[in-house]
């Protein structure tokens, strides 16, 4: 079984890794939008996620200094949805894990939550659709 490699396994991964230097962990990122589509050929799930990088520094007010704020649109195609729960006004990701799937599906995706939306599904293709600068 192959191990997951974003550069090899995710279409257009470089659009995101060029911002952070590596594939981000998505820790404390927030799901802004979630869209399920039935086709036309295969079902898909698309997520718009506010992703940023923590510098490890703390500002004068005691807040963590964050940088590289972007909105990332990820598309997961040919999905088999197992769980999707608790989408609400704030959907903070604890961790987004992509691993090798079963023989039937190429990838297994688990989005665990700190607060709000969580999901678990399998899919056969993943793409970075867009990466845009984000300012609140």
C-alpha atoms as an extended CHARMM CRD file, in Angstrom:
* protein
*
       136  EXT
         1         1  UNK       CA              0.0000000000        0.0000000000        0.0000000000  PROA      1               0.0000000000
         2         2  UNK       CA              1.3720000000        3.4320000000       -0.9620000000  PROA      2               0.0000000000
         3         3  UNK       CA              1.7000000000        6.1470000000        1.6340000000  PROA      3               0.0000000000
         4         4  UNK       CA              0.0190000000        9.4720000000        0.9720000000  PROA      4               0.0000000000
         5         5  UNK       CA              2.2020000000       12.0740000000       -0.7730000000  PROA      5               0.0000000000
         6         6  UNK       CA              0.4770000000       15.4210000000       -1.5100000000  PROA      6               0.0000000000
         7         7  UNK       CA              2.8300000000       16.2940000000       -4.3620000000  PROA      7               0.0000000000
         8         8  UNK       CA              2.1010000000       13.0030000000       -6.0790000000  PROA      8               0.0000000000
         9         9  UNK       CA             -1.4940000000       12.3910000000       -5.0160000000  PROA      9               0.0000000000
        10        10  UNK       CA             -3.1850000000       15.8100000000       -5.0960000000  PROA      10              0.0000000000
        11        11  UNK       CA             -3.7380000000       17.6320000000       -8.3420000000  PROA      11              0.0000000000
        12        12  UNK       CA             -2.3130000000       21.1710000000       -8.1590000000  PROA      12              0.0000000000
        13        13  UNK       CA             -0.9280000000       20.6240000000       -4.6110000000  PROA      13              0.0000000000
        14        14  UNK       CA              1.8970000000       23.0120000000       -5.4280000000  PROA      14              0.0000000000
        15        15  UNK       CA             -0.5640000000       25.9280000000       -5.3980000000  PROA      15              0.0000000000
        16        16  UNK       CA             -0.8640000000       25.3570000000       -1.6350000000  PROA      16              0.0000000000
        17        17  UNK       CA              2.5830000000       24.0070000000       -0.7540000000  PROA      17              0.0000000000
        18        18  UNK       CA              4.1820000000       27.0360000000       -2.4320000000  PROA      18              0.0000000000
        19        19  UNK       CA              2.5100000000       29.2340000000        0.2150000000  PROA      19              0.0000000000
        20        20  UNK       CA              3.5310000000       27.1690000000        3.2750000000  PROA      20              0.0000000000
        21        21  UNK       CA              6.5810000000       25.2760000000        2.0110000000  PROA      21              0.0000000000
        22        22  UNK       CA              4.8570000000       21.9800000000        2.9010000000  PROA      22              0.0000000000
        23        23  UNK       CA              1.3480000000       20.5250000000        2.8740000000  PROA      23              0.0000000000
        24        24  UNK       CA             -0.3210000000       22.2310000000        5.8790000000  PROA      24              0.0000000000
        25        25  UNK       CA             -1.7960000000       20.3680000000        8.8530000000  PROA      25              0.0000000000
        26        26  UNK       CA             -5.0120000000       22.4650000000        8.6950000000  PROA      26              0.0000000000
        27        27  UNK       CA             -4.8940000000       22.7040000000       12.5120000000  PROA      27              0.0000000000
        28        28  UNK       CA             -7.1830000000       25.5630000000       13.6140000000  PROA      28              0.0000000000
        29        29  UNK       CA             -8.1860000000       26.2200000000        9.9860000000  PROA      29              0.0000000000
        30        30  UNK       CA            -11.8830000000       26.8960000000        9.4530000000  PROA      30              0.0000000000
        31        31  UNK       CA            -14.2960000000       25.3880000000        6.9620000000  PROA      31              0.0000000000
        32        32  UNK       CA            -16.1740000000       28.3370000000        5.4640000000  PROA      32              0.0000000000
        33        33  UNK       CA            -18.2060000000       26.4810000000        2.8550000000  PROA      33              0.0000000000
        34        34  UNK       CA            -19.0150000000       22.8650000000        2.1190000000  PROA      34              0.0000000000
        35        35  UNK       CA            -20.7120000000       21.7350000000       -1.1070000000  PROA      35              0.0000000000
        36        36  UNK       CA            -21.8950000000       18.2390000000       -2.0000000000  PROA      36              0.0000000000
        37        37  UNK       CA            -22.6190000000       17.5460000000       -5.6770000000  PROA      37              0.0000000000
        38        38  UNK       CA            -24.2360000000       14.4070000000       -7.0600000000  PROA      38              0.0000000000
        39        39  UNK       CA            -22.5490000000       14.4770000000      -10.4350000000  PROA      39              0.0000000000
        40        40  UNK       CA            -22.8140000000       14.7110000000      -13.4270000000  PROA      40              0.0000000000
        41        41  UNK       CA            -20.5340000000       11.6550000000      -13.4900000000  PROA      41              0.0000000000
        42        42  UNK       CA            -19.4100000000       11.0340000000       -9.8930000000  PROA      42              0.0000000000
        43        43  UNK       CA            -20.3830000000       12.6320000000       -6.5640000000  PROA      43              0.0000000000
        44        44  UNK       CA            -17.9970000000       15.1850000000       -5.0880000000  PROA      44              0.0000000000
        45        45  UNK       CA            -17.4290000000       17.2230000000       -1.9650000000  PROA      45              0.0000000000
        46        46  UNK       CA            -15.8580000000       20.6670000000       -2.1530000000  PROA      46              0.0000000000
        47        47  UNK       CA            -14.5440000000       22.6160000000        0.8590000000  PROA      47              0.0000000000
        48        48  UNK       CA            -13.5560000000       26.2630000000        1.1120000000  PROA      48              0.0000000000
        49        49  UNK       CA            -11.1440000000       26.5070000000        4.0400000000  PROA      49              0.0000000000
        50        50  UNK       CA             -9.4270000000       29.4660000000        5.7010000000  PROA      50              0.0000000000
        51        51  UNK       CA             -5.8900000000       28.1990000000        6.3150000000  PROA      51              0.0000000000
        52        52  UNK       CA             -3.0000000000       30.0130000000        7.9940000000  PROA      52              0.0000000000
        53        53  UNK       CA              0.3380000000       29.3770000000        9.6220000000  PROA      53              0.0000000000
        54        54  UNK       CA              1.1950000000       29.9600000000       13.2800000000  PROA      54              0.0000000000
        55        55  UNK       CA              4.6360000000       31.5150000000       13.7290000000  PROA      55              0.0000000000
        56        56  UNK       CA              5.0780000000       30.3730000000       17.3340000000  PROA      56              0.0000000000
        57        57  UNK       CA              5.3740000000       34.0230000000       18.3560000000  PROA      57              0.0000000000
        58        58  UNK       CA              3.0090000000       35.9230000000       20.6560000000  PROA      58              0.0000000000
        59        59  UNK       CA              2.1040000000       39.5790000000       20.1290000000  PROA      59              0.0000000000
        60        60  UNK       CA              1.8820000000       42.3300000000       22.7970000000  PROA      60              0.0000000000
        61        61  UNK       CA             -1.7650000000       41.4320000000       23.5000000000  PROA      61              0.0000000000
        62        62  UNK       CA             -0.9080000000       37.7700000000       24.0980000000  PROA      62              0.0000000000
        63        63  UNK       CA             -2.2890000000       36.4650000000       20.7830000000  PROA      63              0.0000000000
        64        64  UNK       CA             -0.4510000000       33.9970000000       18.5810000000  PROA      64              0.0000000000
        65        65  UNK       CA              1.0500000000       35.6830000000       15.5330000000  PROA      65              0.0000000000
        66        66  UNK       CA             -0.3820000000       34.1410000000       12.3630000000  PROA      66              0.0000000000
        67        67  UNK       CA              0.7210000000       34.5540000000        8.7470000000  PROA      67              0.0000000000
        68        68  UNK       CA             -0.0210000000       33.3220000000        5.2250000000  PROA      68              0.0000000000
        69        69  UNK       CA             -3.8090000000       33.6020000000        5.4900000000  PROA      69              0.0000000000
        70        70  UNK       CA             -5.3760000000       31.9640000000        2.4170000000  PROA      70              0.0000000000
        71        71  UNK       CA             -8.7040000000       30.5820000000        1.2670000000  PROA      71              0.0000000000
        72        72  UNK       CA             -8.1680000000       27.1240000000       -0.1820000000  PROA      72              0.0000000000
        73        73  UNK       CA            -10.7950000000       25.3300000000       -2.2520000000  PROA      73              0.0000000000
        74        74  UNK       CA            -10.3000000000       21.5600000000       -2.1290000000  PROA      74              0.0000000000
        75        75  UNK       CA            -12.3050000000       19.1730000000       -4.2570000000  PROA      75              0.0000000000
        76        76  UNK       CA            -12.7180000000       15.5100000000       -3.3680000000  PROA      76              0.0000000000
        77        77  UNK       CA            -14.1340000000       13.5360000000       -6.3040000000  PROA      77              0.0000000000
        78        78  UNK       CA            -15.8620000000       10.1830000000       -6.5310000000  PROA      78              0.0000000000
        79        79  UNK       CA            -16.6670000000       10.2520000000       -2.8250000000  PROA      79              0.0000000000
        80        80  UNK       CA            -18.3300000000        7.7840000000       -0.5040000000  PROA      80              0.0000000000
        81        81  UNK       CA            -19.4790000000        9.8300000000        2.4850000000  PROA      81              0.0000000000
        82        82  UNK       CA            -19.5010000000        8.0330000000        5.8440000000  PROA      82              0.0000000000
        83        83  UNK       CA            -20.1050000000       10.8680000000        8.2960000000  PROA      83              0.0000000000
        84        84  UNK       CA            -20.7930000000       14.5870000000        8.0960000000  PROA      84              0.0000000000
        85        85  UNK       CA            -21.9060000000       16.3230000000       11.2650000000  PROA      85              0.0000000000
        86        86  UNK       CA            -22.2890000000       19.5900000000       13.1340000000  PROA      86              0.0000000000
        87        87  UNK       CA            -21.7260000000       22.1880000000       10.3940000000  PROA      87              0.0000000000
        88        88  UNK       CA            -22.5630000000       25.5340000000       12.0060000000  PROA      88              0.0000000000
        89        89  UNK       CA            -21.4860000000       29.1810000000       12.3730000000  PROA      89              0.0000000000
        90        90  UNK       CA            -17.8770000000       28.2200000000       13.1280000000  PROA      90              0.0000000000
        91        91  UNK       CA            -16.1810000000       25.0480000000       11.9000000000  PROA      91              0.0000000000
        92        92  UNK       CA            -12.6720000000       24.8030000000       13.3100000000  PROA      92              0.0000000000
        93        93  UNK       CA            -10.5690000000       21.8830000000       12.1290000000  PROA      93              0.0000000000
        94        94  UNK       CA             -8.4210000000       20.0620000000       14.6340000000  PROA      94              0.0000000000
        95        95  UNK       CA             -6.8420000000       17.9020000000       11.9440000000  PROA      95              0.0000000000
        96        96  UNK       CA             -7.3820000000       16.9780000000        8.3030000000  PROA      96              0.0000000000
        97        97  UNK       CA             -5.8650000000       13.5580000000        7.6190000000  PROA      97              0.0000000000
        98        98  UNK       CA             -5.6050000000       12.0270000000        4.1640000000  PROA      98              0.0000000000
        99        99  UNK       CA             -4.3950000000        8.4570000000        4.0180000000  PROA      99              0.0000000000
       100       100  UNK       CA             -4.3210000000        5.5890000000        1.5680000000  PROA      100             0.0000000000
       101       101  UNK       CA             -7.7700000000        4.0920000000        1.2140000000  PROA      101             0.0000000000
       102       102  UNK       CA             -9.0910000000        0.6500000000        0.5190000000  PROA      102             0.0000000000
       103       103  UNK       CA             -8.8640000000       -1.1840000000       -2.7750000000  PROA      103             0.0000000000
       104       104  UNK       CA            -12.1940000000        0.3670000000       -3.8680000000  PROA      104             0.0000000000
       105       105  UNK       CA            -11.2570000000        3.9680000000       -2.9620000000  PROA      105             0.0000000000
       106       106  UNK       CA             -7.8370000000        5.5260000000       -3.3700000000  PROA      106             0.0000000000
       107       107  UNK       CA             -7.9870000000        7.8340000000       -0.3050000000  PROA      107             0.0000000000
       108       108  UNK       CA             -9.5620000000        7.9640000000        3.1210000000  PROA      108             0.0000000000
       109       109  UNK       CA            -10.1790000000       11.4820000000        4.4860000000  PROA      109             0.0000000000
       110       110  UNK       CA            -10.9110000000       12.3530000000        8.1120000000  PROA      110             0.0000000000
       111       111  UNK       CA            -11.6540000000       15.8990000000        9.2250000000  PROA      111             0.0000000000
       112       112  UNK       CA            -11.6950000000       16.0290000000       13.0040000000  PROA      112             0.0000000000
       113       113  UNK       CA            -13.0000000000       19.0880000000       14.7730000000  PROA      113             0.0000000000
       114       114  UNK       CA            -12.1130000000       21.4470000000       17.5700000000  PROA      114             0.0000000000
       115       115  UNK       CA            -15.5690000000       22.9760000000       17.1670000000  PROA      115             0.0000000000
       116       116  UNK       CA            -18.2360000000       22.4590000000       14.5110000000  PROA      116             0.0000000000
       117       117  UNK       CA            -18.0730000000       20.3860000000       11.3510000000  PROA      117             0.0000000000
       118       118  UNK       CA            -16.4480000000       16.9890000000       11.1670000000  PROA      118             0.0000000000
       119       119  UNK       CA            -16.4370000000       14.5040000000        8.3130000000  PROA      119             0.0000000000
       120       120  UNK       CA            -15.1490000000       11.1330000000        7.2130000000  PROA      120             0.0000000000
       121       121  UNK       CA            -15.2640000000        9.9170000000        3.6300000000  PROA      121             0.0000000000
       122       122  UNK       CA            -13.3980000000        7.9970000000        0.9670000000  PROA      122             0.0000000000
       123       123  UNK       CA            -12.6120000000        9.3580000000       -2.4850000000  PROA      123             0.0000000000
       124       124  UNK       CA            -10.6810000000        8.5890000000       -5.6480000000  PROA      124             0.0000000000
       125       125  UNK       CA             -9.2960000000       12.0350000000       -6.5270000000  PROA      125             0.0000000000
       126       126  UNK       CA             -8.2840000000       15.1980000000       -4.6880000000  PROA      126             0.0000000000
       127       127  UNK       CA             -7.5230000000       18.5930000000       -6.2190000000  PROA      127             0.0000000000
       128       128  UNK       CA             -6.5710000000       22.0460000000       -5.0250000000  PROA      128             0.0000000000
       129       129  UNK       CA             -9.0300000000       24.0850000000       -7.0990000000  PROA      129             0.0000000000
       130       130  UNK       CA             -7.8390000000       27.5000000000       -5.9120000000  PROA      130             0.0000000000
       131       131  UNK       CA             -5.7240000000       29.3230000000       -3.3570000000  PROA      131             0.0000000000
       132       132  UNK       CA             -6.5140000000       32.9890000000       -2.7380000000  PROA      132             0.0000000000
       133       133  UNK       CA             -5.1540000000       35.5410000000       -0.3090000000  PROA      133             0.0000000000
       134       134  UNK       CA             -7.4780000000       36.0860000000        2.6630000000  PROA      134             0.0000000000
       135       135  UNK       CA             -7.9660000000       39.1430000000        4.8490000000  PROA      135             0.0000000000
       136       136  UNK       CA            -10.6100000000       39.2730000000        7.5510000000  PROA      136             0.0000000000
